[in-house]
Amino acid sequence: MLLIQHKSLCLSLIVASLMTLTAFTSPALASTSNVSEATQTSTTPDTTNMTVGEAFGNDPVLLKAVLTTFEEINLQSTSPLSEIDKMASSVYNPDHSVPRLDITDKMTEFQDLKYLKGTYSRIVIANQSHLSEHLSDLLDLINRNGQSKNYIQSLGLINDQLNDEDFKNLCSTIAAQPTVDEVFPESTYTFHGVNELSVAENEISDFSPLNSIYDFSSASTYKLGAFVGWGQHPTKTQRLSTANVVDNSINIDMEKIPTYVLATADETRISQPDFENDEVYLSYTKRPNFFYRTYKNDSDGTEPAHEASLDDLLIGRIPLQDSKIPTFYDLINGMANGDSSNPTISHANRFNSLDYQKTDFHPIATSDETSAFQSELDEQSIPATDGTKLSAETQMYNIPSGTRSVKIRALFLQNRTSADSQKRGYVENYEIPLNWPGSNASTDSSTSDSSESTTDTVSPKGTVVYATKKIGLYNGTNFTKKGRQHWYRKQPRINRPMFKVTGYANSTAGRPRYLVKDVNHRSRTAGDEGYITTQAAYVAPVYYRKAAKKITVINPNGVNAYRNKSLTGKATHYRQGQTLRVKKLVKHNLTTRYVLTNGHYITANKKLVKNGRVTMPKRLKAKAAINRYRDVNFKHRQKHYRKGTTLTVKGWDFSAHGTMRYRVAHGYVTANHHYIKTIH
């Protein structure tokens, strides 16, 4: 233990403290043009003479929640809606307990959410499966339209399957709300578009839109007070540029990590050493609020407890212990030799760096902070045994040779005090592909557009992967012949076996595995569970992750186009071989959809469509005598064709053994070019 007393280094840094209004920043917010015009220009509905039942009667779940909240005043369906509206006047009274509206059962109709505007200031909407499709109704509720009574004190959108696009639109709406200076120029009260926001247990991986909500120039311009984003599922990984490995170490450019940029933008986080009466104290007005660690899909306390209550998820009560998030004081003591009479430190140059073999969270000191710490060590004559100085450089070292990529987890904490059990913040995960000396890896694999990536990127839990080569399903993580349940042979693309990722594990040798469930519904193996490889050379995501300008329908039965992202409201049908123009790729829950240039949605399932143009022959000509069969497996012969016969091609398919056939009128013929010639 490094003992520091008179003229000593007093590092009184308490983990991750938060001022009530912690500042955020991030890379510029993406365009918000996809927020509906109605959301931007909404007006408060006329509720004159409206009853509670008339306002909320379209959805029985919503109506029941409203009536239950006000049981103590005997609110009825026939009560005037103004009875609820009276509660708005008490929003600014800190001594008054404002009721919270909890909607936890699944709603079917969302249009009545607009009538909550100006009534409740504390609202929780949880466990919804279609809120994403009705986001405009929710955003209309947030729009304050310059009226103070429409202020949202606390909003919880928990386990509602909200994705990155939804979160961006939510932040854009909050950012568009007027500030306190704009609404009440003479007021000394600081309020926000939403004072407390929780989006725990959703499907958000990119929190950078928080940039649109904070302004460091004045607290009165903040649009958000406290933020909770724990427990996003599935756990997604953002891909960074490839790093070159030198001596089993890589440099990590923290400016490329949005979470770090968010955490370090507020310059008031740093204060200079305070010299008083020959005593030296290093004090910081802001405590460390950014941490990172080597991420290997293991839990670390940032996931809400399994039995977490709605209140826990709303205020950010998670299992993460303060002892798991060290201070800079802990780091320096960890380098010390333990001799208080002759203190020294070692490996000072790794002050800010990660050991690949360890998975503990690690704070990062800025350059100014690092210099201040080093100055104090020099002042107290505490040298480094290896002659190095404290370094602000961020690296990962001790990487095993041949590792294809490394992952880091970034943690942002927004706490009031270290003793506060409420931990507001979020985590984001990043993957860095590695380029080892002598390899031919790309220096920026983030620009790769391959639909079948050869870099091992773990697919999120809950998503579906398919086998591109022969693989086995095993009972355990150590793949042995005895533990193998089934072989899945290599199949043509449209018939590849699919597996739902339900978890992760590692073999005793450290090789990562997927825990999966067989979802090949017409197979005898359907429903079987076990372990498969995660190697990208053998398995790949079923759904496209990057868009193309054109796609071709490859499913023998064609695909349908729909009016809605949820693939409801059939618009038209496209047959196999048709090439379609694409506007963009969008996410829907754990899948993706293509938006065509006509505005319709179709699946982005690789077994059904393929990026680019796939050329299908218009006709074929028999080079020898061939037969036509009723079925693709050639078990029921229908007709014999002589050499030279020309047939119109309607599509293609594959036999159970993976042999290609051409579909013609009334049946199937061979696609073997020894017997036929295609005509385009």
MOVENHU-V311915 format. One record per run of one state. SS is the DSSP state (H for helix, E for strand, L for the rest). FROM is the first residue (numbers start at 1). TO is the last residue. Records with the same first field share a line. If there is no record, write none. Layout:
# MOVENHU-V311915
SS->FROM-TO + FROM-TO
This chain:
# MOVENHU-V311915
L->1-9 + 12-36 + 41-50 + 57-59 + 70-70 + 74-79 + 81-81 + 91-99 + 104-110 + 117-121 + 127-130 + 143-147 + 151-151 + 159-163 + 176-179 + 184-193 + 199-207 + 213-218 + 222-223 + 229-236 + 245-245 + 247-248 + 252-253 + 257-257 + 265-266 + 270-273 + 277-278 + 283-289 + 295-309 + 316-321 + 326-327 + 337-344 + 346-347 + 351-353 + 356-360 + 364-366 + 380-383 + 385-394 + 398-404 + 415-423 + 436-444 + 448-463 + 468-470 + 475-483 + 489-492 + 496-497 + 507-511 + 519-528 + 534-538 + 542-542 + 544-549 + 554-558 + 563-569 + 575-578 + 589-590 + 597-600 + 604-604 + 606-608 + 612-618 + 623-625 + 630-636 + 642-645 + 649-650 + 655-659 + 665-666 + 671-675 + 680-680
E->10-11 + 51-51 + 80-80 + 100-103 + 122-126 + 152-158 + 194-198 + 224-228 + 237-244 + 246-246 + 249-251 + 274-276 + 279-282 + 290-294 + 325-325 + 336-336 + 345-345 + 354-355 + 361-363 + 384-384 + 395-397 + 405-414 + 424-435 + 464-467 + 471-474 + 484-488 + 498-506 + 512-518 + 529-533 + 539-541 + 543-543 + 550-553 + 559-562 + 570-574 + 579-588 + 591-596 + 601-603 + 605-605 + 609-611 + 619-622 + 626-629 + 637-641 + 646-648 + 651-654 + 660-664 + 667-670 + 676-679
H->37-40 + 52-56 + 60-69 + 71-73 + 82-90 + 111-116 + 131-142 + 148-150 + 164-175 + 180-183 + 208-212 + 219-221 + 254-256 + 258-264 + 267-269 + 310-315 + 322-324 + 328-335 + 348-350 + 367-379 + 445-447 + 493-495
